[in-house]
Amino acid sequence: MKKSATNLRPSVASVEAVAFDGYGTLFDFTELNFIVTFAEICDHQGLQADAAEVWRRFLRAAYLLRAENHHRPIFKYYGQAWTDQFQRVFRQLRLAGDPSAAALYLKEKVAAAPAFEEAYPVIDALRPHYRLAVLSNSDNDFLMACLERNGLRFDTVVTSEQAHAIKPDPAIFLELAHRLDLPPERILYAGDNPVADVLGARRAGLKVAWINRSGRRRPRRVPPPDLRLRSLRELLPFLEK
């Protein structure tokens, strides 16, 4: 039986808009996909390297070069940021790789990522009752291409390129609220990353649904989400009217 608005969990009963993270939430492109992509890059460029190690160092480079997962990480276009990260990793591993070509290949792969099948019925069920949005750490080109390829349509799309801020910086979430013309507390944000999505949205005053597909433990510095779910489908009992 569907829950009426009066039976919704109090923390989400006042929600007027639902916003989704992109990769790992709407689009099936997660850590394993990155590692596979890095293996392809090494193969194409003739580099003898362990793809999982390249991925580990790539993440570390992001933390060092952009202060990712800090309160206010440094904004860069992903095309440039990924080039800088590959350059650092190739130098560390003494690989004669082409950082720009590697970054371009990665952008092409994320642009072609498939949507999770569950995304379509969830969006269709929510559309009559809520304004729907996407907020993603991404450049316009590859996110828009991915949305188009998957036939996904939203009322509002906010990228880090547009906001000149990346999650978990509250500024990108406040840009979403501005674009929706809603107070932050009237927006529910659904994302898979506990720091970028849960902590970032919480700091900006949004309601949060953590889509924790793999059953990860919540980091200590991350506050509890309003909803902790294993899939997008589990949103519906709390939001269907």
BELWOCOR-V361355 format. One record per residue. PHI is phi as a letter, one per 40 degrees, with the letter a starting at -180 (NA if undefined). NEAR is the number of other ideal C-beta (glycine too) atoms within 10 Angstrom. Layout:
PHI;NEAR
PHI;NEAR
//
This chain:
NA;6
c;10
c;15
c;9
d;12
c;6
b;11
c;17
d;13
d;7
c;15
b;17
c;14
c;13
c;23
b;14
b;23
b;24
b;30
b;28
c;25
c;25
c;22
g;21
b;25
c;28
b;28
c;16
a;21
b;15
d;12
c;11
c;16
c;20
c;18
c;13
c;20
c;26
c;17
c;15
c;23
c;19
c;10
c;13
c;16
g;9
b;19
c;7
a;19
c;13
c;19
c;14
c;14
c;26
c;19
c;13
c;19
c;20
c;16
c;15
c;21
c;20
c;13
c;11
c;16
b;17
f;14
d;21
g;20
c;12
c;11
b;12
c;22
c;13
c;17
a;20
d;15
c;23
d;17
c;12
c;22
c;24
c;20
c;17
c;27
c;26
d;18
c;18
c;24
c;20
c;12
c;13
c;16
f;7
b;18
c;8
c;21
b;18
c;18
c;14
c;14
c;27
c;21
c;15
c;18
c;23
c;18
c;12
c;18
c;22
c;20
c;14
c;21
c;12
c;20
c;20
d;9
c;14
c;19
c;14
c;12
c;23
c;19
c;9
c;17
c;21
d;14
c;8
b;14
b;19
c;19
b;19
a;21
b;24
b;31
b;26
c;27
a;27
c;23
d;14
c;15
c;24
c;25
c;14
c;17
c;24
c;20
c;11
c;14
c;17
g;8
b;19
b;12
b;18
c;14
a;15
b;21
b;24
b;23
c;26
c;21
c;17
c;21
f;14
a;22
b;28
d;27
c;27
d;25
d;20
d;17
c;25
c;28
c;17
c;20
c;26
c;21
c;12
c;18
c;20
f;10
b;17
c;12
d;20
c;15
c;17
b;26
b;27
b;29
b;25
a;26
c;22
c;22
c;23
c;16
c;21
c;29
c;28
c;23
c;31
c;32
c;21
c;16
c;23
g;15
c;28
c;25
b;27
b;29
c;25
c;25
c;18
c;16
c;9
g;7
c;11
c;7
c;16
d;11
c;5
c;9
c;18
c;13
c;11
c;25
c;21
b;20
b;16
b;17
c;12
a;13
c;24
d;14
c;15
c;22
c;15
d;15
c;19
b;24
c;17
b;12
//
